[in-house]
Structures are given as structure tokens and as C-alpha cells.
């Protein structure tokens, strides 16, 4: 992994449900990320949710659904 690349973490099913409920969104409404993206952790399949943790002056967390 490149040093400037943000950390990508696959969420388990409980975490996925909490995020869907927190944002009151359907899985189809989340931003998408390709299953072929080299930043994805091993074992990501279509429909999984990935947490992207960007560090820096303004730390931000993003969520993407794997397509």
C-alpha cells in the first residue's frame, strides 16, 4: 500500500447495518467503488461496504459500496 493511500477497511454485516441505519440510506444510494480497485482489502465482494479513513489535517471517513 502506498504511504499516501487512505486506509480501506471492509465492514462486517453488523457494522454495515449500523451505517445504513445511521444515514437512513439504502445500499444503492451509497457512493460506489469498483471491485477491481487495487486499494480494496482482500476478499471484498459486490455489495460489501468499505470504510475509507483519510488522515491529515482534517481527518475524514467515507463509505463506499463495492460494485
MDAnalysis code that builds the backbone (N, CA, C; Angstrom):
import MDAnalysis as mda
import numpy as np

u = mda.Universe.empty(201, n_residues=67, atom_resindex=np.repeat(np.arange(67), 3), trajectory=True)
u.add_TopologyAttr("name", ["N", "CA", "C"] * 67)
u.add_TopologyAttr("resid", np.arange(1, 68))
u.add_TopologyAttr("resname", ["UNK", "UNK", "UNK", "UNK", "UNK", "UNK", "UNK", "UNK", "UNK", "UNK", "UNK", "UNK", "UNK", "UNK", "UNK", "UNK", "UNK", "UNK", "UNK", "UNK", "UNK", "UNK", "UNK", "UNK", "UNK", "UNK", "UNK", "UNK", "UNK", "UNK", "UNK", "UNK", "UNK", "UNK", "UNK", "UNK", "UNK", "UNK", "UNK", "UNK", "UNK", "UNK", "UNK", "UNK", "UNK", "UNK", "UNK", "UNK", "UNK", "UNK", "UNK", "UNK", "UNK", "UNK", "UNK", "UNK", "UNK", "UNK", "UNK", "UNK", "UNK", "UNK", "UNK", "UNK", "UNK", "UNK", "UNK"])
u.atoms.positions = np.array([
    [0.843, -1.177, 0.000],
    [0.000, 0.000, 0.000],
    [0.887, 1.240, 0.000],
    [0.526, 2.204, -0.783],
    [1.257, 3.463, -0.873],
    [1.088, 4.245, 0.434],
    [2.106, 4.990, 0.839],
    [2.048, 5.701, 2.124],
    [0.988, 6.788, 2.153],
    [0.642, 7.358, 1.017],
    [-0.378, 8.408, 0.986],
    [-1.783, 7.863, 0.730],
    [-1.894, 6.589, 0.515],
    [-3.189, 5.975, 0.247],
    [-3.978, 5.847, 1.554],
    [-5.244, 6.275, 1.588],
    [-6.033, 6.132, 2.808],
    [-6.322, 4.663, 3.112],
    [-6.535, 4.383, 4.389],
    [-6.798, 3.015, 4.826],
    [-8.214, 2.605, 4.415],
    [-8.327, 1.437, 3.785],
    [-9.611, 0.871, 3.369],
    [-9.896, -0.351, 4.245],
    [-11.078, -0.380, 4.863],
    [-11.457, -1.479, 5.745],
    [-12.830, -2.004, 5.351],
    [-12.937, -3.307, 5.165],
    [-14.223, -3.933, 4.851],
    [-15.031, -4.045, 6.144],
    [-16.287, -3.612, 6.114],
    [-17.151, -3.690, 7.282],
    [-17.829, -5.054, 7.351],
    [-18.014, -5.554, 8.573],
    [-18.760, -6.807, 8.725],
    [-20.262, -6.493, 8.639],
    [-21.101, -7.492, 8.666],
    [-22.539, -7.295, 8.436],
    [-23.187, -6.422, 9.509],
    [-22.752, -6.539, 10.778],
    [-23.321, -5.697, 11.836],
    [-22.950, -4.232, 11.641],
    [-21.686, -3.973, 11.313],
    [-21.238, -2.610, 11.066],
    [-21.957, -2.015, 9.855],
    [-22.146, -2.845, 8.843],
    [-22.834, -2.418, 7.624],
    [-24.266, -1.975, 7.943],
    [-24.974, -2.755, 8.744],
    [-26.349, -2.420, 9.137],
    [-26.393, -1.125, 9.939],
    [-25.436, -0.930, 10.851],
    [-25.390, 0.291, 11.660],
    [-25.200, 1.523, 10.786],
    [-24.327, 1.426, 9.785],
    [-24.080, 2.549, 8.884],
    [-25.326, 2.845, 8.043],
    [-25.967, 1.806, 7.530],
    [-27.184, 2.005, 6.738],
    [-28.260, 2.689, 7.571],
    [-28.405, 2.267, 8.835],
    [-29.403, 2.870, 9.723],
    [-29.005, 4.288, 10.129],
    [-27.728, 4.504, 10.381],
    [-27.249, 5.822, 10.799],
    [-27.555, 6.884, 9.754],
    [-27.296, 6.562, 8.492],
    [-27.511, 7.522, 7.417],
    [-28.894, 7.399, 6.785],
    [-29.679, 6.406, 7.225],
    [-31.028, 6.174, 6.717],
    [-31.023, 6.119, 5.188],
    [-30.126, 5.280, 4.674],
    [-29.957, 5.146, 3.225],
    [-30.013, 3.681, 2.829],
    [-30.413, 3.456, 1.591],
    [-30.339, 2.112, 1.018],
    [-28.933, 1.908, 0.475],
    [-28.521, 0.670, 0.358],
    [-27.192, 0.347, -0.146],
    [-26.965, 0.939, -1.542],
    [-28.008, 0.991, -2.345],
    [-27.901, 1.515, -3.708],
    [-27.645, 3.024, -3.743],
    [-27.865, 3.716, -2.635],
    [-27.671, 5.162, -2.578],
    [-26.246, 5.558, -2.192],
    [-25.449, 4.615, -1.721],
    [-24.084, 4.914, -1.314],
    [-23.202, 5.132, -2.538],
    [-22.157, 5.941, -2.398],
    [-21.181, 6.064, -3.490],
    [-20.561, 4.701, -3.774],
    [-20.121, 4.499, -4.987],
    [-19.635, 3.185, -5.422],
    [-18.110, 3.154, -5.537],
    [-17.561, 1.943, -5.442],
    [-16.149, 1.698, -5.698],
    [-16.055, 0.367, -6.438],
    [-15.202, 0.300, -7.418],
    [-15.070, -0.903, -8.233],
    [-14.401, -2.031, -7.458],
    [-14.864, -3.245, -7.715],
    [-14.263, -4.433, -7.109],
    [-12.822, -4.611, -7.575],
    [-12.476, -3.994, -8.703],
    [-11.128, -4.107, -9.254],
    [-10.179, -3.046, -8.704],
    [-10.666, -2.160, -7.842],
    [-9.818, -1.100, -7.285],
    [-8.692, -1.733, -6.469],
    [-7.441, -1.398, -6.761],
    [-6.316, -2.027, -6.054],
    [-6.220, -1.661, -4.572],
    [-6.927, -0.627, -4.141],
    [-6.872, -0.219, -2.735],
    [-7.751, -1.089, -1.841],
    [-8.673, -1.838, -2.429],
    [-9.590, -2.647, -1.627],
    [-8.863, -3.780, -0.912],
    [-9.297, -4.087, 0.320],
    [-8.703, -5.224, 1.018],
    [-9.101, -6.546, 0.348],
    [-8.327, -7.581, 0.625],
    [-8.610, -8.916, 0.069],
    [-9.994, -9.391, 0.497],
    [-10.686, -10.067, -0.397],
    [-11.952, -10.699, -0.072],
    [-13.175, -9.820, -0.228],
    [-13.043, -8.633, -0.779],
    [-14.198, -7.765, -0.981],
    [-15.016, -8.266, -2.164],
    [-16.306, -8.355, -1.960],
    [-17.224, -8.814, -2.991],
    [-18.278, -7.745, -3.249],
    [-19.010, -7.891, -4.336],
    [-20.089, -6.963, -4.673],
    [-21.095, -6.901, -3.522],
    [-21.453, -5.684, -3.123],
    [-22.410, -5.484, -2.035],
    [-21.768, -5.204, -0.698],
    [-20.449, -5.425, -0.576],
    [-19.751, -5.111, 0.670],
    [-19.617, -3.602, 0.821],
    [-19.518, -3.134, 2.059],
    [-19.293, -1.717, 2.329],
    [-17.880, -1.561, 2.852],
    [-17.179, -0.563, 2.305],
    [-15.792, -0.303, 2.679],
    [-15.713, 1.065, 3.349],
    [-15.017, 1.100, 4.467],
    [-14.772, 2.349, 5.188],
    [-13.412, 2.883, 4.743],
    [-13.374, 4.136, 4.302],
    [-12.133, 4.760, 3.852],
    [-11.780, 5.848, 4.851],
    [-10.646, 5.662, 5.529],
    [-10.221, 6.551, 6.603],
    [-9.067, 7.417, 6.117],
    [-9.365, 8.666, 5.831],
    [-8.342, 9.598, 5.342],
    [-7.767, 10.379, 6.504],
    [-6.453, 10.364, 6.627],
    [-5.755, 11.076, 7.694],
    [-5.211, 12.395, 7.153],
    [-4.880, 13.281, 8.041],
    [-4.305, 14.559, 7.643],
    [-4.792, 15.651, 8.568],
    [-4.716, 16.880, 8.101],
    [-5.164, 17.996, 8.914],
    [-6.645, 17.868, 9.265],
    [-7.420, 17.434, 8.293],
    [-8.848, 17.206, 8.517],
    [-9.111, 15.723, 8.280],
    [-9.146, 14.951, 9.359],
    [-9.393, 13.512, 9.231],
    [-10.855, 13.300, 8.826],
    [-11.060, 12.497, 7.800],
    [-12.398, 12.248, 7.283],
    [-12.615, 10.763, 7.062],
    [-13.860, 10.340, 7.228],
    [-14.227, 8.948, 6.982],
    [-15.295, 8.931, 5.891],
    [-15.076, 8.060, 4.904],
    [-16.003, 7.893, 3.797],
    [-16.422, 6.435, 3.723],
    [-17.594, 6.189, 3.149],
    [-18.070, 4.828, 2.949],
    [-18.389, 4.648, 1.474],
    [-18.066, 3.472, 0.955],
    [-18.345, 3.125, -0.444],
    [-18.877, 1.700, -0.485],
    [-19.769, 1.454, -1.432],
    [-20.264, 0.100, -1.661],
    [-19.533, -0.467, -2.858],
    [-19.118, -1.714, -2.740],
    [-18.357, -2.385, -3.793],
    [-19.314, -2.849, -4.884],
    [-18.963, -2.505, -6.140],
    [-19.781, -2.959, -7.278],
    [-18.932, -3.806, -8.204],
])
